[in-house]
Amino acid sequence: MTYDDDAPADRPALDLFADVALLTAAVMDIESVSGNEAALADAVESALRGLGRLEVTRNGDAVVARTMLGRAERIILAGHLDTVPLPTVAGSRGTVPVSWDGEVLYGRGATDMKGGVAVQLAIAATVPEPSKDITFIFYDNEEVAAVKSGLGRLVRENRELLDADFGILLEPTNGTVEGGCNGTIRFEATTSGLAAHSARAWMGENAIHKAAPILARLAEYEPATVTVDGLDYRESLNAVKIHGGTAGNVIPDQCVVEINYRFAPDKSPAQAEAHVRELLSGFELVCTDSSAGARPGLNAPAAASFVTAVGREPLPKYGWTDVARLSEMGIPAVNFGPGDPLLAHSDNEHVDADAIRECLAALTRWLY
């Protein structure tokens, strides 16, 4: 698949009426690594304002566009504009600009989540009279620390724009509704020793060796699978990073093990923290970050009709997503988008064009 090289030079950066797979490629070609979303936010804002029938608000590099049709129900369609950094390995296909292999689109953001963003834009353009009012949210800084989140900023500064009865986050789910999400919490476990020359190791205390029991407990830990509102959420608890030592001839006097616990949405962050502290009792633990999970959100009437329109059995979302922010606001929400989430952030990131088209078709059926 290719672009039309004979198209006018002054055509808009984003043609919202183009085939949604081509629109995805156009969105991807505007590089938007976290912190560098301005150019894409500009293009999204311009394209939405150009439709002439949406109430559009810009906040930093986040854009909110709302239909104002007076419908009895309002739903949110949300997606983040940013991507993780571009690959550094020579020959990687998950980069920018995009490339095509037949009907398969390669490039950074192909699955996470420019296909979902393109679907939002296509719906804004091609579904002018939806059965529900829609709030479209495009936001920045999802792939970095939660404190930078553009959606979090919108909640703080433009909360009045976000009221809705139901939300859909267009993260990649292989075209299946994924309810809720696991929560996530991170810790640093620190062990201390006594520095010494490694030739006289008996004069010191090795802090890295002292971390061995932490790793042993984590390795022996058997994570639970917890059923929440009919969906089975698999938990995980892992060491994700370890650092210590100052030189190759010095016994290390400190070691830090970074730990990540992904917990089912039946637990609060406080309960998750208590669980990890109990497992690692006797060690110094500092909680560095936590985000609550979200229950499935499938009990809402809008959710039931949406699942019917998609026509597939819902699954749980194991990773954390911004449905948790919507849930915290009292808005039941699910994940639904094109692409295989296992390809997200990979150097081989890609999506099938038909997966994007099918996602758009399912949402369009539901909105009519």
GINOR-V670288 format. One line per field, one symbol per residue. ss: DSSP state (H for helix, E for strand, - for the rest). burial: 1 if it has 16 or more other C-alpha atoms within 10 Angstrom, else 0. A space follows every 10 residues. Layout:
ss->???
burial->???
This chain:
ss->---------- ---------H HHHHHHHH-- --E----HHH HHHHHHHHHH H---EEEEE- -EEEEE---- ---EEEEEEE --E------- --------EE E--EEE---- ---HHHHHHH HHHHHH---- --EEEEEEE- -----HHH-H HHHHHHH-HH H----EEEE- -------EE- E-EEEEEEEE EE-E-EEHHH HHH-E-HHHH -HHHHHHHHH ----EEEE-- EEEE-EEEEE EEEE-----E E--EEEEEEE EEE-----HH HHHHHHHHH- ---EEEEEEE E--E------ HHHHHHHHHH ----EE---- --HHHHHH-- --EEE----- HHH------E EEHHHHHHHH HHHHHHH-
burial->0000000000 0011110001 1111111111 1111011101 1011101100 0011011010 1111111010 0001111111 1111011000 0111110111 0001111111 1111111111 1111100001 0111111111 1110000011 1111100000 0111111111 1111111111 1111111111 1110110100 0001111101 1001100100 0000010000 1111111110 0101100001 1111111111 1111111110 0110011001 0000100001 1111111100 0110011011 0001111111 1111111000 1111111111 1011111111 1110111111 11110110
